[in-house]
Amino acid sequence: MKFTAKMTLAALAAFLIACGGEEPVAVDPTREAGEGKIFRAAPGLDALVPETAMIEKLAGGFVFTEGPLWVSRAWEGNPFLLFSDVPGNVIYKWAPAGGAPVDFKKPVFEGEVEEGRYVGSNGLTLDAEGNLFVAEHGNRRISKVTPDGKWSVFVDKYEGKRFNSPNDLVWRDADWLYFTDPPYGLLQQDESPDKDLDFNGIFRVSKDGKTLEMLDSRMTRPNGIGFSPDGKTMYVANSDPNEKVWLAYGVREDGTLTLSRPFFDVTAEMAEGLPDGLKVDSQGNLFGTGPGGVWIFSPDGTHLGTIQPTEVPANVAWGDDGSTLYMTARTGVYRIKLTTSGPIP
């Protein structure tokens, strides 16, 4: 047998035992990777994260970063990254050419801010025409921003009642925007006297903003949201310390949902962080921020590994040519180059 750098530990162990040797000591599955580490839980990770992949820190000094979005069309100039600082109440713009991020929108919420309340934006996405859609905590709405910079309210109420604080959002196709509405933008969350809805829901709204549907009201803290490449499965992260789980919903042809099923449960994990933002690559693998880092799952729910920046990430986005994973993590923004890729809105 010829030894190679990519020989698995199991194969090496079998070879040594067959030759009369002793089983080798287990190799640490976690390796240093620049500004963080990479944990290999299963061999399937090797096809997605190369052995040479390094985590790079792009910027720091923020309060709590969220909602990364790569903007490569419709807007003037070269491609750039947008991201939210939720308690900082700012949307930042970072250009690959270098330099510190600059203000894209400051403040997002212009009213009086109660101490401890997260009032800025969170999730960001683009529609087919390149319009920007912003999930706003303090304003309790989703806003639409045209490429020439005009802001307008896209949707802010369900059956006449204000949303809690729209959190993350994604287009399934060109016709429907799906979004989650946990209570994180309210100072007392579920106990807030300002909470109009008696549930934390998952919704969808038509592209003209005229048709709004509530899809599920049973999750305690619906957060990150995304779809499989064929659009037949919707993933939603539940950011509840007592029920840390990613759920998978079946999606009917008309875009409505079937009953959810647990996709992966990390309630027992003690590392810092909760299931939060997520993205799906072109092969259907799920990249979801969770305890300790970005958890990577195959379509069948196998945990392949975890990307662990030096700060715990809250959200991710595909960028550059689609093979760079950008990560917003507490006070910083990071990225890593992969051998898989995902769709850019």
N, C-alpha and C positions, 0 to 999 in steps of 0.2 A: 504493500500500500504506500502510495506517495503522500507525504504530508503537504497540505496547502494551508494558506492563511485563512481560508474560509471553511476549513474542516470544522464540523460541529463538535461540541464537547461530547455528545453522546457517541458519535462515530469514533472519536479518539479514545474514549473510555473502552468501547467494545474491542478496538484493535489491541490496546495494551493488555486487556484481560485475556484475550485470545492468545497473546504471546507470552502469557505467564506473568505479566506485570500486575501492578496494583492499580486500582481505579484512581485517577488523578483527583487532586483537591478541586472542589468546585470553583469555577472562575466567577468573579464578581460581575454580574450582568450590567452594572452601571459604569459608564466611562465618562471621563472629563471631556467637555465639548465647548471650549471657549468660555463664554459667560453663562456657564451652567453645566448640566450633565444630561446624558441620554440613558434611559433604562430600557434594556431589551428584555421583553417578557416572552417573546416567541420568535421563531425564525422568520416569520412573515414580515417582520419589521425591516429586514435587510433590503427588501425590494422597494421600500418607501423612503428610508432614511439611510443614506450612504455612510460607510464607516468613517469617512473624512468630514462628515457634516459638522459644522461649528455654529454655535449660537453667538450672535453678534448683538451688542447693545447699541442702539441708534441714538437714544436721547433719554434724559432723566430729569428729576427734579419736579415732577408733577405731584398731584395729590392722589388721584386714583384714576388710571387710564382705562378706557373702554372703547368699544365700537369701532375698530379699525376698518378702513375701507380704501381700497386702491382705486384711484380715479384715472382712467386712461383714455377716455373718449368724451366727446361733446364739449368739455370744458377747454378753454383756451390754454395754451402753453403745454409744457411737457407733463407726463404723468406724475402724480403725487399721491401721498398717503394722507388721509384725514383720520383723526381719532378724537375721541371725547375725553375730557377730564371732568367727570361727573360732579364731584363736589367743588372743583375749581371753576365750574360754570363757563367752560371755554371749549370750543372746537378748534383743534390745532391742524395746521397743514405742514407736512414735512416733505421736502423735495430730495430725491436721490442724489442730486448734485452736491449735497452736503449742507452744513450749517444747521443752526438751531431751528426747531419748528417755529412757525409764526402763527399769529392769531388768524383764524379763518372767520370765527364768529365769537365775539366777546362783548357783553355777556349773552348767553343763550336765554336765560330767564332774567327779566328786568325788574321784577317785583321785589318786595321786601323779603329777605331770606332769614328764616328762623335758624338759629344756631343748631347745627347738627343735621340739617335737612339737605339731602342731595337733590339739587334743583337743575343741574345741567342736562345736557343731552346724553344719550347712551348709544343705542344701535344706529347705524347709518347704512343706507343702501341706495342704489340707482335703479331707475326703471329703464325700459328699452329705449327711451328717447334721451337718456342721460340726465334726467331730473333727479335731484338728490332728495331722499326722504329721511327725515330726522325724528327719532323717537325722543321726545322731551319729557323729562321727569317733572320739573317745576311747573311747566305749562300744561302738563297732563294731556298731551296731544301728539299727533304726528304732523309735522310740517313738510311742505313741498318747496324745494328751492330750484328754480330754473337755472340753466347754465349761465344766464346773464345776471344772476344774483338776486332775483326777486323771490321773497319769502311769502308763503300763504299757508293758512290752516288747511290741512288735507282732511283730517277727521279728528274729532275731540270728544264725542259723546256716543253712548250706546243707549238707545231708547230714552233719550233726554237726560241721561245721567253721565257725569264726567267720568272719564277713565281714571284708573288709579295712577299709573305712571308708565306709559308704554315703554318697553324695555329693549326688545330685539325684534327684527323684522326681515322678511325675505320674500322675494317674488317667486311663486311657483311657475308661473308663465307670465306672459305679458298682460294678463287680464286681472290677476288677483294678487294682492299683497297680504301676506299672513304675518301676524304679530302677537306678541305676548304682553300681558298687562299685570305684572305683580305690583305690590304696594310700596316698593322701595323709595319712591319719591315723596312719600308721606312721612312726616316726622315720627308718628307712632304706628306706622304701617297699618296692620289690620285694625288696630284700636283707635285709629285717627278719627276724630269727629268730622273730618272733611272727606272721609271715604264714602262715596255715593253708592258704589256697587258692593253687594254683599258677597262677592266672589272675586277670585283672581283668574282671569280668563285667557283663552286663546281665541283670536278673532281672525277674520279675513275681510278685506274691503276691496271693492272693484276699482279698476284703474281710474274711473271718473269720480271716485269718492262718494257715489250716490247709494251704493248698496253695501251694507255692513251686516255681517253675520257672526254670531257667537258660536264657536265650534266646540268648546269644552270649558266647563267651569269647575272641574273637580280637582285640578292640581293645586297644591298649596302655594308653590312659588314658581310658576312657569317662567322660563328665562330664555336661554339660547334656543334657536329654532333653525331647522334646515331640512332639505329634501335630498333623497337619493337621486342619482342621475336620471332614472326613468320617471321620477315624480310620483312613484307609487307608495313611497314610505316617507313619512314626516317624523323627524326626530325633535324632541323637546327636552331640555334639561330642567330638572326640578332642583332649585337652589334652596332646599330646606335642610337644615342641619340634622333633622330627625328622619329625613327620607331623601338621601342623596342618590338620585337615580336619573338615568336617561331613559325616556320612554320612546317607543316607536308606535306610530299610528299608521294604519292602512289608509290609503287615499283612494277614494272612488273616482270614476271618470269625470264626475261633475265637480270634483275638488273637495267634497265634504269628506269627513273622517269616519273611519270605523273605530271600534273600541281600541284603546291603547294596550300595549303589552310592555312589561319591563324589558329594556334592552341591556342595561348593565347597571348594577347596584353597587355603590361604593360607600354605603352608610357606615360600614365598619372601619373605613379608612380614617386614620387619625391625623394625617398630614393636613396642613393649612390649605384651605380652599374648598369650594363647592362646585358641583356641576354648573357651568355658566355658559359662556359663548361657545359656539361650535360651527364647524364647516365640514363639508363632505367633498372628497376628491372625485376625480372623473371615473375612478374604479369602484366607488361606493364605500370607501373606507371613511370612517368618522373620526374627525379630529376635534375633541371636546375638552375645554379647560375644566379642570377638576382638582381634587386634592393633590397638591404637590406639583402640578404641571399640566401639560397638554396630553391627555390620554388618547391613544390611537387604537381604534377598533376595526377589525375586518367587518364586512357586511353581515357575517353570521354572529357577531357579538364577541369574537375572540379578542382579548386584550393583547395587542402586539407589542406595545411599549409606551413609554412616556417621555416627552421632551420636557426637561426641567430647567428653565432659566433660573437665574439667581433670585428672582422675585416670582411669586406665584402669579401666573397669568389669569386674566379674566375673560379674554376674548381673542379671536384669531381671524385672519383674513388672508386670502390668496392675493399675491401681488407680482409685480414685474411681468414675467412671461407666464405666470400661473403656477410656477414651481417654487416660489418663495413663500414661506409661511411667516406672516407678520404677527407679532404677539404683543398685546397690551397687557402689562403686568405691573400692577400697583403703581409705583412712581416712575416706571420706565417703559420704553418701547424697544422690542427686540425683533430679530428675524433669523431664519435659518433656511438654507437652500436644500431642497429635497429632490428625490428622483421620481416623485409623483407630482401631480399638479391638479388644480381645481379651477372651476369656472370663476371668472371675475365678472361681477355684475355689470 
